């Protein structure tokens, strides 16, 4: 009886370990284009951040340089969902984007550690820019 109990415990422990390993390997694979951290590009002393708006904002976490004038390019391409609207509360920005096109938003310059949060107008999709 004791032997049977031990093998059942071993089976359950093994099952959970296998599950955890599978989760580590495959758990985040479907979200790869949502949670990527992408540095901004730089041109003429300004940094330019490309943000794709379609089915949400991608990449949704962006690392940018502090103390540099920053331009946000919001790119829509047949964006018929709610991410065709953008809201950046910190800058009092709230606007509808064209269904297809690039909308430039001048964000200004920020100190290291500051963050800018944005959402769609209804607040269901979000993105974050971290200045370092
Ligand atoms: Cu929305």
Backbone and ligand atoms as CSV (ligand in chain L), in Angstrom:
chain,resi,resn,atom,element,x,y,z
A,1,UNK,N,N,0.824,-1.212,0.000
A,1,UNK,CA,C,0.000,0.000,0.000
A,1,UNK,C,C,0.856,1.259,0.000
A,2,UNK,N,N,1.890,1.242,0.859
A,2,UNK,CA,C,2.777,2.406,0.949
A,2,UNK,C,C,3.505,2.621,-0.377
A,3,UNK,N,N,3.905,1.516,-0.976
A,3,UNK,CA,C,4.632,1.599,-2.249
A,3,UNK,C,C,3.733,2.244,-3.316
A,4,UNK,N,N,2.469,1.792,-3.353
A,4,UNK,CA,C,1.519,2.340,-4.317
A,4,UNK,C,C,1.326,3.843,-4.115
A,5,UNK,N,N,1.183,4.226,-2.844
A,5,UNK,CA,C,0.996,5.641,-2.508
A,5,UNK,C,C,2.177,6.475,-3.009
A,6,UNK,N,N,3.406,5.955,-2.749
A,6,UNK,CA,C,4.607,6.670,-3.174
A,6,UNK,C,C,4.658,6.835,-4.688
A,7,UNK,N,N,4.287,5.777,-5.404
A,7,UNK,CA,C,4.364,5.884,-6.853
A,7,UNK,C,C,3.315,6.856,-7.375
A,8,UNK,N,N,2.175,6.933,-6.690
A,8,UNK,CA,C,1.144,7.913,-7.082
A,8,UNK,C,C,1.657,9.328,-6.838
A,9,UNK,N,N,2.294,9.539,-5.665
A,9,UNK,CA,C,2.870,10.854,-5.358
A,9,UNK,C,C,3.934,11.213,-6.394
A,10,UNK,N,N,4.790,10.249,-6.725
A,10,UNK,CA,C,5.831,10.486,-7.732
A,10,UNK,C,C,5.215,10.867,-9.064
A,11,UNK,N,N,4.136,10.163,-9.407
A,11,UNK,CA,C,3.471,10.451,-10.681
A,11,UNK,C,C,2.926,11.878,-10.697
A,12,UNK,N,N,2.268,12.264,-9.591
A,12,UNK,CA,C,1.685,13.610,-9.526
A,12,UNK,C,C,2.780,14.670,-9.563
A,13,UNK,N,N,3.833,14.465,-8.791
A,13,UNK,CA,C,4.944,15.433,-8.779
A,13,UNK,C,C,5.566,15.524,-10.172
A,14,UNK,N,N,5.772,14.364,-10.787
A,14,UNK,CA,C,6.348,14.339,-12.132
A,14,UNK,C,C,5.468,15.045,-13.134
A,15,UNK,N,N,4.159,14.837,-12.995
A,15,UNK,CA,C,3.187,15.466,-13.893
A,15,UNK,C,C,3.276,16.986,-13.793
A,16,UNK,N,N,3.366,17.497,-12.558
A,16,UNK,CA,C,3.440,18.952,-12.380
A,16,UNK,C,C,4.762,19.522,-12.880
A,17,UNK,N,N,5.847,18.799,-12.640
A,17,UNK,CA,C,7.153,19.264,-13.126
A,17,UNK,C,C,7.138,19.334,-14.654
A,18,UNK,N,N,6.590,18.286,-15.280
A,18,UNK,CA,C,6.502,18.276,-16.751
A,18,UNK,C,C,5.661,19.454,-17.228
A,19,UNK,N,N,4.566,19.727,-16.533
A,19,UNK,CA,C,3.692,20.850,-16.887
A,19,UNK,C,C,4.420,22.174,-16.789
A,20,UNK,N,N,5.204,22.345,-15.730
A,20,UNK,CA,C,5.938,23.604,-15.530
A,20,UNK,C,C,6.981,23.769,-16.640
A,21,UNK,N,N,7.674,22.669,-16.975
A,21,UNK,CA,C,8.691,22.738,-18.037
A,21,UNK,C,C,8.030,23.095,-19.370
A,22,UNK,N,N,6.908,22.445,-19.672
A,22,UNK,CA,C,6.193,22.741,-20.921
A,22,UNK,C,C,5.728,24.188,-20.945
A,23,UNK,N,N,5.275,24.697,-19.789
A,23,UNK,CA,C,4.819,26.091,-19.729
A,23,UNK,C,C,5.974,27.041,-20.004
A,24,UNK,N,N,7.155,26.740,-19.409
A,24,UNK,CA,C,8.320,27.598,-19.614
A,24,UNK,C,C,8.700,27.626,-21.096
A,25,UNK,N,N,8.650,26.433,-21.736
A,25,UNK,CA,C,9.056,26.354,-23.146
A,25,UNK,C,C,8.004,26.979,-24.063
A,26,UNK,N,N,6.730,26.623,-23.849
A,26,UNK,CA,C,5.706,27.014,-24.817
A,26,UNK,C,C,4.753,28.104,-24.321
A,27,UNK,N,N,4.786,28.379,-23.033
A,27,UNK,CA,C,3.781,29.253,-22.428
A,27,UNK,C,C,3.687,30.634,-23.033
A,28,UNK,N,N,4.829,31.191,-23.471
A,28,UNK,CA,C,4.801,32.569,-23.961
A,28,UNK,C,C,4.922,32.667,-25.475
A,29,UNK,N,N,4.981,31.525,-26.164
A,29,UNK,CA,C,5.278,31.575,-27.596
A,29,UNK,C,C,4.211,32.323,-28.394
A,30,UNK,N,N,2.956,32.222,-28.005
A,30,UNK,CA,C,1.887,32.874,-28.753
A,30,UNK,C,C,1.871,34.380,-28.595
A,31,UNK,N,N,2.581,34.887,-27.599
A,31,UNK,CA,C,2.532,36.321,-27.316
A,31,UNK,C,C,3.779,37.040,-27.829
A,32,UNK,N,N,4.579,36.370,-28.643
A,32,UNK,CA,C,5.903,36.894,-28.966
A,32,UNK,C,C,5.876,38.307,-29.544
A,33,UNK,N,N,4.855,38.656,-30.337
A,33,UNK,CA,C,4.873,39.995,-30.927
A,33,UNK,C,C,4.135,41.013,-30.061
A,34,UNK,N,N,3.624,40.587,-28.942
A,34,UNK,CA,C,2.902,41.517,-28.078
A,34,UNK,C,C,3.814,42.047,-26.973
A,35,UNK,N,N,4.666,41.194,-26.459
A,35,UNK,CA,C,5.446,41.614,-25.301
A,35,UNK,C,C,6.923,41.851,-25.584
A,36,UNK,N,N,7.255,42.112,-26.837
A,36,UNK,CA,C,8.664,42.336,-27.136
A,36,UNK,C,C,9.090,43.712,-26.650
A,37,UNK,N,N,10.323,43.834,-26.275
A,37,UNK,CA,C,10.871,45.121,-25.865
A,37,UNK,C,C,11.826,45.563,-26.979
A,38,UNK,N,N,11.482,46.653,-27.646
A,38,UNK,CA,C,12.234,47.105,-28.808
A,38,UNK,C,C,12.794,48.494,-28.556
A,39,UNK,N,N,14.088,48.697,-28.763
A,39,UNK,CA,C,14.622,50.047,-28.611
A,39,UNK,C,C,14.179,50.939,-29.760
A,40,UNK,N,N,14.136,52.217,-29.535
A,40,UNK,CA,C,13.754,53.173,-30.563
A,40,UNK,C,C,14.920,53.379,-31.529
A,41,UNK,N,N,14.629,53.945,-32.709
A,41,UNK,CA,C,15.704,54.310,-33.639
A,41,UNK,C,C,15.964,55.811,-33.506
A,42,UNK,N,N,17.106,56.287,-34.039
A,42,UNK,CA,C,17.499,57.681,-33.844
A,42,UNK,C,C,17.773,58.355,-35.184
A,43,UNK,N,N,17.293,59.576,-35.333
A,43,UNK,CA,C,17.512,60.303,-36.577
A,43,UNK,C,C,17.511,61.790,-36.292
A,44,UNK,N,N,18.564,62.490,-36.754
A,44,UNK,CA,C,18.711,63.934,-36.595
A,44,UNK,C,C,18.507,64.385,-35.148
A,45,UNK,N,N,19.115,63.653,-34.231
A,45,UNK,CA,C,19.052,64.036,-32.832
A,45,UNK,C,C,17.751,63.701,-32.126
A,46,UNK,N,N,16.822,63.126,-32.867
A,46,UNK,CA,C,15.561,62.728,-32.246
A,46,UNK,C,C,15.457,61.214,-32.275
A,47,UNK,N,N,14.732,60.712,-31.323
A,47,UNK,CA,C,14.487,59.276,-31.399
A,47,UNK,C,C,13.070,59.053,-31.883
A,48,UNK,N,N,12.958,58.058,-32.730
A,48,UNK,CA,C,11.682,57.767,-33.354
A,48,UNK,C,C,11.232,56.375,-32.928
A,49,UNK,N,N,10.039,56.340,-32.408
A,49,UNK,CA,C,9.490,55.071,-31.955
A,49,UNK,C,C,8.355,54.682,-32.890
A,50,UNK,N,N,8.477,53.513,-33.492
A,50,UNK,CA,C,7.405,53.002,-34.341
A,50,UNK,C,C,6.494,52.112,-33.513
A,51,UNK,N,N,5.226,52.446,-33.548
A,51,UNK,CA,C,4.235,51.679,-32.799
A,51,UNK,C,C,3.162,51.244,-33.790
A,52,UNK,N,N,2.979,49.956,-33.930
A,52,UNK,CA,C,1.947,49.459,-34.840
A,52,UNK,C,C,0.638,49.308,-34.082
A,53,UNK,N,N,-0.408,49.880,-34.662
A,53,UNK,CA,C,-1.730,49.813,-34.045
A,53,UNK,C,C,-2.624,48.948,-34.917
A,54,UNK,N,N,-2.825,47.746,-34.490
A,54,UNK,CA,C,-3.723,46.823,-35.188
A,54,UNK,C,C,-3.952,45.642,-34.260
A,55,UNK,N,N,-5.162,45.451,-33.831
A,55,UNK,CA,C,-5.438,44.386,-32.864
A,55,UNK,C,C,-4.668,44.610,-31.571
A,56,UNK,N,N,-4.466,45.870,-31.208
A,56,UNK,CA,C,-3.654,46.218,-30.041
A,56,UNK,C,C,-2.431,46.986,-30.498
A,57,UNK,N,N,-1.574,47.334,-29.557
A,57,UNK,CA,C,-0.378,48.104,-29.883
A,57,UNK,C,C,0.856,47.214,-29.767
A,58,UNK,N,N,1.711,47.283,-30.774
A,58,UNK,CA,C,2.872,46.412,-30.800
A,58,UNK,C,C,4.119,47.188,-31.257
A,59,UNK,N,N,5.265,47.060,-30.586
A,59,UNK,CA,C,5.447,46.338,-29.328
A,59,UNK,C,C,4.753,47.071,-28.186
A,60,UNK,N,N,4.328,46.346,-27.199
A,60,UNK,CA,C,3.577,47.061,-26.167
A,60,UNK,C,C,4.441,47.540,-25.015
A,61,UNK,N,N,5.714,47.151,-25.011
A,61,UNK,CA,C,6.655,47.754,-24.062
A,61,UNK,C,C,7.870,48.208,-24.850
A,62,UNK,N,N,8.159,49.489,-24.789
A,62,UNK,CA,C,9.245,50.066,-25.583
A,62,UNK,C,C,10.230,50.736,-24.638
A,63,UNK,N,N,11.508,50.499,-24.889
A,63,UNK,CA,C,12.537,51.165,-24.097
A,63,UNK,C,C,13.112,52.302,-24.928
A,64,UNK,N,N,13.145,53.492,-24.378
A,64,UNK,CA,C,13.629,54.657,-25.118
A,64,UNK,C,C,14.663,55.408,-24.285
A,65,UNK,N,N,15.440,56.244,-24.973
A,65,UNK,CA,C,16.501,57.012,-24.323
A,65,UNK,C,C,15.912,58.222,-23.599
A,66,UNK,N,N,16.401,58.465,-22.405
A,66,UNK,CA,C,15.966,59.641,-21.657
A,66,UNK,C,C,16.634,60.893,-22.206
A,67,UNK,N,N,16.020,62.048,-21.975
A,67,UNK,CA,C,16.574,63.359,-22.335
A,67,UNK,C,C,16.836,63.548,-23.834
A,68,UNK,N,N,15.998,62.959,-24.662
A,68,UNK,CA,C,16.066,63.137,-26.118
A,68,UNK,C,C,14.645,63.419,-26.599
A,69,UNK,N,N,14.508,64.388,-27.525
A,69,UNK,CA,C,13.191,64.648,-28.118
A,69,UNK,C,C,12.689,63.359,-28.766
A,70,UNK,N,N,11.481,63.009,-28.460
A,70,UNK,CA,C,10.959,61.714,-28.894
A,70,UNK,C,C,9.710,61.875,-29.750
A,71,UNK,N,N,9.718,61.193,-30.875
A,71,UNK,CA,C,8.582,61.199,-31.786
A,71,UNK,C,C,7.983,59.794,-31.800
A,72,UNK,N,N,6.689,59.740,-31.639
A,72,UNK,CA,C,5.997,58.451,-31.721
A,72,UNK,C,C,5.291,58.372,-33.065
A,73,UNK,N,N,5.659,57.365,-33.870
A,73,UNK,CA,C,4.984,57.112,-35.136
A,73,UNK,C,C,3.969,56.004,-34.909
A,74,UNK,N,N,2.725,56.346,-34.980
A,74,UNK,CA,C,1.701,55.319,-34.791
A,74,UNK,C,C,1.245,54.855,-36.168
A,75,UNK,N,N,1.506,53.604,-36.469
A,75,UNK,CA,C,1.271,53.069,-37.810
A,75,UNK,C,C,0.013,52.202,-37.815
A,76,UNK,N,N,-0.934,52.610,-38.631
A,76,UNK,CA,C,-2.138,51.803,-38.816
A,76,UNK,C,C,-2.108,51.226,-40.225
A,77,UNK,N,N,-2.668,50.051,-40.398
A,77,UNK,CA,C,-2.727,49.404,-41.706
A,77,UNK,C,C,-4.013,48.589,-41.743
A,78,UNK,N,N,-5.028,49.168,-42.328
A,78,UNK,CA,C,-6.369,48.556,-42.324
A,78,UNK,C,C,-6.764,48.175,-40.902
A,79,UNK,N,N,-6.601,49.119,-40.024
A,79,UNK,CA,C,-6.911,48.890,-38.611
A,79,UNK,C,C,-8.382,49.221,-38.369
A,80,UNK,N,N,-9.184,48.195,-38.291
A,80,UNK,CA,C,-10.622,48.396,-38.111
A,80,UNK,C,C,-11.044,48.166,-36.669
A,81,UNK,N,N,-10.097,47.801,-35.827
A,81,UNK,CA,C,-10.462,47.544,-34.431
A,81,UNK,C,C,-10.224,48.793,-33.598
A,82,UNK,N,N,-10.420,48.636,-32.325
A,82,UNK,CA,C,-10.373,49.769,-31.404
A,82,UNK,C,C,-8.992,50.414,-31.293
A,83,UNK,N,N,-7.931,49.700,-31.688
A,83,UNK,CA,C,-6.603,50.317,-31.597
A,83,UNK,C,C,-6.395,51.366,-32.691
A,84,UNK,N,N,-7.427,51.668,-33.496
A,84,UNK,CA,C,-7.352,52.801,-34.429
A,84,UNK,C,C,-7.670,54.113,-33.711
A,85,UNK,N,N,-7.674,54.042,-32.399
A,85,UNK,CA,C,-7.811,55.257,-31.592
A,85,UNK,C,C,-6.738,55.190,-30.511
A,86,UNK,N,N,-6.231,56.364,-30.126
A,86,UNK,CA,C,-5.133,56.361,-29.154
A,86,UNK,C,C,-5.361,57.425,-28.084
A,87,UNK,N,N,-4.951,57.075,-26.888
A,87,UNK,CA,C,-5.092,57.989,-25.768
A,87,UNK,C,C,-3.799,57.955,-24.963
A,88,UNK,N,N,-3.227,59.136,-24.731
A,88,UNK,CA,C,-2.048,59.240,-23.865
A,88,UNK,C,C,-2.395,60.261,-22.786
A,89,UNK,N,N,-2.907,59.806,-21.676
A,89,UNK,CA,C,-3.434,60.712,-20.641
A,89,UNK,C,C,-2.419,61.747,-20.160
A,90,UNK,N,N,-1.162,61.332,-20.013
A,90,UNK,CA,C,-0.127,62.229,-19.508
A,90,UNK,C,C,0.029,63.474,-20.387
A,91,UNK,N,N,-0.258,63.344,-21.695
A,91,UNK,CA,C,-0.086,64.451,-22.626
A,91,UNK,C,C,-1.421,65.018,-23.095
A,92,UNK,N,N,-2.488,64.565,-22.472
A,92,UNK,CA,C,-3.828,65.006,-22.870
A,92,UNK,C,C,-4.128,64.720,-24.335
A,93,UNK,N,N,-3.580,63.620,-24.833
A,93,UNK,CA,C,-3.817,63.253,-26.230
A,93,UNK,C,C,-4.915,62.207,-26.285
A,94,UNK,N,N,-5.840,62.450,-27.177
A,94,UNK,CA,C,-6.952,61.529,-27.364
A,94,UNK,C,C,-7.427,61.714,-28.794
A,95,UNK,N,N,-7.058,60.799,-29.685
A,95,UNK,CA,C,-7.451,61.017,-31.068
A,95,UNK,C,C,-7.720,59.733,-31.834
A,96,UNK,N,N,-8.493,59.884,-32.899
A,96,UNK,CA,C,-8.763,58.775,-33.796
A,96,UNK,C,C,-7.696,58.772,-34.881
A,97,UNK,N,N,-7.208,57.598,-35.220
A,97,UNK,CA,C,-6.158,57.460,-36.224
A,97,UNK,C,C,-6.811,57.134,-37.573
A,98,UNK,N,N,-6.089,57.431,-38.683
A,98,UNK,CA,C,-6.623,56.990,-39.973
A,98,UNK,C,C,-6.612,55.466,-40.032
A,99,UNK,N,N,-7.480,54.867,-40.830
A,99,UNK,CA,C,-7.520,53.402,-40.919
A,99,UNK,C,C,-6.185,52.854,-41.415
A,100,UNK,N,N,-5.544,53.622,-42.319
A,100,UNK,CA,C,-4.216,53.258,-42.797
A,100,UNK,C,C,-3.382,54.532,-42.862
A,101,UNK,N,N,-2.200,54.488,-42.291
A,101,UNK,CA,C,-1.342,55.671,-42.337
A,101,UNK,C,C,-0.408,55.719,-41.155
A,102,UNK,N,N,0.381,56.804,-41.108
A,102,UNK,CA,C,1.304,57.004,-39.996
A,102,UNK,C,C,0.967,58.333,-39.334
A,103,UNK,N,N,0.727,58.298,-38.058
A,103,UNK,CA,C,0.411,59.503,-37.302
A,103,UNK,C,C,1.586,59.817,-36.387
A,104,UNK,N,N,2.159,61.016,-36.574
A,104,UNK,CA,C,3.299,61.397,-35.738
A,104,UNK,C,C,2.812,62.136,-34.507
A,105,UNK,N,N,3.297,61.710,-33.362
A,105,UNK,CA,C,2.954,62.390,-32.115
A,105,UNK,C,C,4.262,62.787,-31.436
A,106,UNK,N,N,4.451,64.091,-31.219
A,106,UNK,CA,C,5.646,64.570,-30.523
A,106,UNK,C,C,5.430,64.361,-29.026
A,107,UNK,N,N,6.270,63.540,-28.441
A,107,UNK,CA,C,6.085,63.215,-27.020
A,107,UNK,C,C,6.852,64.143,-26.102
A,108,UNK,N,N,7.935,64.736,-26.630
A,108,UNK,CA,C,8.793,65.563,-25.786
A,108,UNK,C,C,9.970,64.759,-25.278
A,109,UNK,N,N,10.571,65.231,-24.213
A,109,UNK,CA,C,11.789,64.629,-23.673
A,109,UNK,C,C,11.539,64.273,-22.203
A,110,UNK,N,N,12.067,63.146,-21.780
A,110,UNK,CA,C,11.786,62.671,-20.418
A,110,UNK,C,C,13.050,62.269,-19.688
A,111,UNK,N,N,12.972,62.333,-18.387
A,111,UNK,CA,C,14.089,61.910,-17.553
A,111,UNK,C,C,14.112,60.390,-17.428
A,112,UNK,N,N,15.276,59.884,-17.091
A,112,UNK,CA,C,15.421,58.456,-16.862
A,112,UNK,C,C,14.472,58.010,-15.753
A,113,UNK,N,N,13.777,56.936,-15.998
A,113,UNK,CA,C,12.831,56.412,-15.009
A,113,UNK,C,C,11.399,56.814,-15.285
A,114,UNK,N,N,11.221,57.837,-16.146
A,114,UNK,CA,C,9.855,58.246,-16.470
A,114,UNK,C,C,9.237,57.273,-17.474
A,115,UNK,N,N,7.921,57.197,-17.448
A,115,UNK,CA,C,7.196,56.296,-18.350
A,115,UNK,C,C,6.015,57.016,-18.953
A,116,UNK,N,N,5.676,56.611,-20.163
A,116,UNK,CA,C,4.456,57.113,-20.788
A,116,UNK,C,C,3.562,55.924,-21.054
A,117,UNK,N,N,2.342,56.019,-20.619
A,117,UNK,CA,C,1.375,54.958,-20.843
A,117,UNK,C,C,0.338,55.424,-21.845
A,118,UNK,N,N,-0.039,54.542,-22.736
A,118,UNK,CA,C,-1.083,54.851,-23.695
A,118,UNK,C,C,-2.067,53.702,-23.790
A,119,UNK,N,N,-3.238,54.020,-24.272
A,119,UNK,CA,C,-4.272,53.003,-24.466
A,119,UNK,C,C,-5.081,53.360,-25.716
A,120,UNK,N,N,-5.961,52.464,-26.102
A,120,UNK,CA,C,-6.972,52.834,-27.092
A,120,UNK,C,C,-8.010,53.677,-26.348
A,121,UNK,N,N,-8.940,54.265,-27.064
A,121,UNK,CA,C,-9.885,55.185,-26.397
A,121,UNK,C,C,-10.707,54.489,-25.313
A,122,UNK,N,N,-10.993,53.212,-25.507
A,122,UNK,CA,C,-11.801,52.511,-24.503
A,122,UNK,C,C,-10.958,51.867,-23.418
A,123,UNK,N,N,-9.645,51.918,-23.581
A,123,UNK,CA,C,-8.761,51.417,-22.527
A,123,UNK,C,C,-8.524,49.923,-22.511
A,124,UNK,N,N,-8.906,49.221,-23.591
A,124,UNK,CA,C,-8.713,47.771,-23.568
A,124,UNK,C,C,-7.328,47.341,-24.043
A,125,UNK,N,N,-6.708,48.120,-24.938
A,125,UNK,CA,C,-5.346,47.820,-25.390
A,125,UNK,C,C,-4.410,48.858,-24.789
A,126,UNK,N,N,-3.217,48.452,-24.442
A,126,UNK,CA,C,-2.296,49.437,-23.874
A,126,UNK,C,C,-0.877,49.254,-24.367
A,127,UNK,N,N,-0.064,50.274,-24.133
A,127,UNK,CA,C,1.369,50.195,-24.412
A,127,UNK,C,C,2.079,51.086,-23.411
A,128,UNK,N,N,3.367,50.861,-23.295
A,128,UNK,CA,C,4.163,51.598,-22.321
A,128,UNK,C,C,5.509,51.943,-22.930
A,129,UNK,N,N,5.947,53.187,-22.735
A,129,UNK,CA,C,7.282,53.587,-23.165
A,129,UNK,C,C,8.079,53.918,-21.910
A,130,UNK,N,N,9.194,53.212,-21.744
A,130,UNK,CA,C,10.048,53.421,-20.570
A,130,UNK,C,C,11.290,54.178,-21.000
A,131,UNK,N,N,11.581,55.265,-20.323
A,131,UNK,CA,C,12.774,56.056,-20.635
A,131,UNK,C,C,13.891,55.675,-19.685
A,132,UNK,N,N,15.038,55.322,-20.246
A,132,UNK,CA,C,16.154,54.867,-19.410
A,132,UNK,C,C,17.423,55.661,-19.710
L,1,CU,CU,CU,-10.377,49.853,-27.142
